[in-house]
Amino acid sequence: MATKGALNDTQVRDEMEKMVSFIKQEANEKAREIKIKADEEFNIEKAKIVRQETINIEAFYQKKAKQAEIQKKIAESNRNNKTRLQILQARQQYLNKITEEAQKTLVKYADSDPKYAETIKNIILQSLYQLMEEEVTITCREKDLDIVKKAFEEAAPIYKEKTGKVAAVKYSPNYLPATSAGGIIMAGFGDRIVINNTLENRLEIASDELLPAIKTMLYGAAETRKYYN
């Protein structure tokens, strides 16, 4: 039976080389595992960062797109409002022109139409019926004074017949402007109650009452209007 003897130098060196080779192999395998795991973790973290940045970029551009859409709508609204305002201004200017033309027609009527005297008479009667007073003050254009005096003389008996009241009149020295379209202002009860029956005032009242009909005639019915009197 052979007895195992001590290793010689060559054998010791061989064994040492085997051990070193084994340790290197183990180290290399361990290093490879660490590298693989590190690469996996890096790729996972990289994917997370890329995904988050992608979400952030999409959110940023969605926000920018929304802001751009809002700005576009604001610009469109401002443009529409500006256009609408221009249309309204043009319409108002045209309505003002119609009123001015009507005013000129009234002035021409008061200055040259024989029917104006009858109009004054009717206006005086209407004013008397509104006041139901016996002492009144009349203000008129200076050039209408004779017409107004004659008209009052004709209206007073009619007023007395209808109401039983005898009307006495004073004429104000403060005449209506010469550029006025005529008519009268009548005051009663110590001049505390005033009836404005100038043709300008009657035109203004008529314009206010007829304005919806005039607008419809000129521009058609408003799309947003729901009710009609």
C-alpha positions in Angstrom: 0.0 0.0 0.0 1.5 3.3 -1.2 1.8 6.0 1.3 0.9 9.5 0.1 3.9 11.7 0.4 4.3 15.4 0.7 3.9 17.5 -2.5 6.9 18.6 -4.2 7.4 22.2 -5.5 6.0 21.4 -8.9 2.9 19.9 -7.5 2.4 22.8 -5.1 2.7 25.2 -7.9 0.2 23.3 -10.0 -2.3 23.2 -7.1 -1.8 26.9 -6.6 -2.3 27.7 -10.2 -5.6 25.6 -10.2 -6.8 27.5 -7.1 -5.9 30.8 -8.7 -7.6 29.8 -12.0 -10.8 28.7 -10.0 -10.8 32.0 -8.1 -10.5 34.0 -11.3 -13.2 32.0 -12.9 -15.5 32.6 -9.9 -14.6 36.3 -9.9 -15.2 36.6 -13.6 -18.6 34.9 -13.3 -19.5 37.1 -10.4 -18.4 40.2 -12.2 -20.5 39.1 -15.2 -23.6 38.6 -13.1 -23.1 42.0 -11.4 -22.6 43.6 -14.9 -25.7 41.9 -16.2 -27.8 43.0 -13.2 -26.4 46.5 -13.4 -27.2 46.7 -17.1 -30.8 45.5 -16.4 -31.3 48.0 -13.6 -29.8 50.7 -15.8 -32.1 49.9 -18.7 -35.1 49.7 -16.4 -34.2 53.1 -14.9 -33.5 54.5 -18.3 -36.9 53.3 -19.6 -38.6 55.0 -16.6 -36.8 58.3 -17.2 -37.5 58.1 -21.0 -41.2 57.3 -20.3 -41.5 60.1 -17.7 -39.8 62.6 -20.0 -42.0 61.6 -22.9 -45.1 62.1 -20.7 -43.7 65.5 -19.6 -43.0 66.6 -23.2 -46.5 65.4 -24.3 -48.1 67.3 -21.4 -46.0 70.4 -22.2 -47.0 70.4 -25.8 -50.7 69.6 -25.0 -50.6 72.6 -22.6 -49.1 74.8 -25.4 -51.6 73.5 -27.9 -54.5 74.3 -25.4 -53.1 77.7 -24.8 -52.8 78.3 -28.5 -56.4 77.2 -29.0 -57.5 79.5 -26.2 -55.6 82.4 -27.7 -57.1 81.6 -31.1 -60.6 81.6 -29.7 -59.9 84.9 -27.8 -58.6 86.4 -31.0 -61.7 85.2 -33.0 -64.0 86.5 -30.3 -62.3 89.9 -30.2 -62.4 90.0 -34.0 -66.1 89.1 -34.0 -66.9 91.6 -31.3 -65.0 94.3 -33.2 -66.9 93.5 -36.4 -70.2 93.4 -34.5 -69.4 96.7 -32.9 -68.6 98.2 -36.2 -71.9 96.9 -37.6 -73.8 98.3 -34.6 -72.0 101.7 -35.0 -72.8 101.8 -38.7 -76.4 100.9 -38.0 -76.7 103.6 -35.3 -75.1 106.2 -37.6 -77.7 105.3 -40.3 -80.5 105.6 -37.7 -79.1 108.9 -36.6 -79.1 110.0 -40.2 -82.7 109.0 -40.6 -83.6 111.0 -37.4 -81.7 114.0 -38.8 -83.5 113.8 -42.1 -86.8 113.5 -40.2 -85.8 116.6 -38.2 -85.1 118.5 -41.4 -88.4 117.5 -42.8 -90.2 118.7 -39.7 -88.5 122.1 -39.9 -89.5 122.4 -43.5 -93.0 121.4 -42.6 -93.2 123.9 -39.8 -91.8 126.7 -42.0 -93.8 126.2 -45.2 -96.7 123.8 -44.9 -100.2 125.4 -44.4 -101.2 122.3 -42.4 -98.7 123.3 -39.6 -101.3 125.8 -38.2 -103.8 122.9 -37.8 -101.1 120.8 -36.2 -100.4 123.6 -33.6 -104.1 123.8 -32.8 -104.3 120.0 -32.2 -101.1 120.1 -30.1 -102.6 123.0 -28.0 -105.8 121.0 -27.5 -103.9 117.9 -26.5 -101.8 119.9 -24.0 -104.9 121.5 -22.5 -106.5 118.1 -22.0 -103.4 116.8 -20.4 -103.1 119.7 -17.9 -106.9 120.3 -17.4 -105.9 123.8 -16.1 -107.5 127.2 -16.7 -104.3 129.3 -16.6 -101.5 128.1 -18.8 -98.2 129.5 -20.2 -97.1 128.7 -23.8 -93.6 128.8 -25.1 -93.1 128.7 -28.9 -90.8 129.9 -31.6 -90.9 133.7 -32.1 -91.8 133.3 -35.7 -94.7 131.0 -34.7 -96.2 133.4 -32.2 -99.0 134.7 -34.5 -99.9 131.1 -35.6 -99.9 129.9 -32.0 -102.1 132.8 -30.8 -104.7 132.1 -33.6 -104.6 128.4 -32.9 -105.2 129.0 -29.2 -108.2 131.2 -30.0 -109.6 128.3 -32.1 -108.8 125.6 -29.5 -110.1 127.4 -26.4 -113.8 127.2 -27.3 -113.4 123.5 -28.1 -111.6 122.9 -24.7 -114.4 124.8 -22.9 -117.1 122.7 -24.7 -115.4 119.5 -23.8 -114.4 120.3 -20.2 -116.4 123.3 -19.1 -113.1 125.1 -18.3 -112.2 128.5 -19.6 -108.5 128.6 -20.5 -106.4 131.8 -20.1 -103.0 131.9 -21.7 -99.8 133.8 -21.2 -97.0 133.6 -23.8 -93.4 133.2 -22.6 -90.9 135.8 -23.8 -88.3 133.0 -23.7 -88.9 131.6 -27.2 -87.9 128.2 -28.5 -84.7 128.3 -30.6 -85.1 129.6 -34.1 -83.6 126.3 -35.3 -86.3 124.3 -33.6 -88.8 122.4 -35.7 -91.7 124.1 -34.0 -94.5 123.0 -31.7 -95.1 124.3 -28.2 -94.3 123.8 -24.5 -97.3 124.4 -22.2 -97.0 124.8 -18.5 -99.7 124.9 -15.8 -100.3 125.0 -12.1 -97.9 127.9 -11.6 -95.5 126.5 -14.3 -94.9 123.5 -12.0 -96.2 121.0 -14.5 -94.8 121.2 -18.0 -96.0 119.5 -21.2 -93.3 119.3 -23.9 -95.1 119.1 -27.2 -92.4 120.4 -29.5 -92.1 118.5 -32.7 -88.6 117.4 -31.8 -89.9 115.9 -28.6 -92.7 114.2 -30.4 -90.3 112.9 -33.0 -88.0 111.5 -30.2 -91.0 109.7 -28.6 -92.1 108.3 -31.9 -88.6 107.2 -32.8 -88.3 105.4 -29.4 -91.6 103.6 -29.9 -91.0 102.7 -33.5 -87.3 101.9 -33.2 -87.8 98.1 -33.1 -90.1 98.2 -36.2 -87.6 100.5 -38.0 -84.7 98.1 -37.2 -86.7 95.1 -38.4 -87.7 97.0 -41.6 -84.1 98.0 -42.3 -82.1 95.0 -41.1 -84.6 92.2 -40.7 -85.7 90.4 -37.5 -83.0 89.8 -34.9 -82.0 86.2 -34.7 -81.7 86.3 -30.9 -85.0 88.0 -30.4 -87.6 85.6 -28.8 -90.6 87.9 -28.1 -92.4 90.4 -30.1 -95.0 92.8 -28.8 
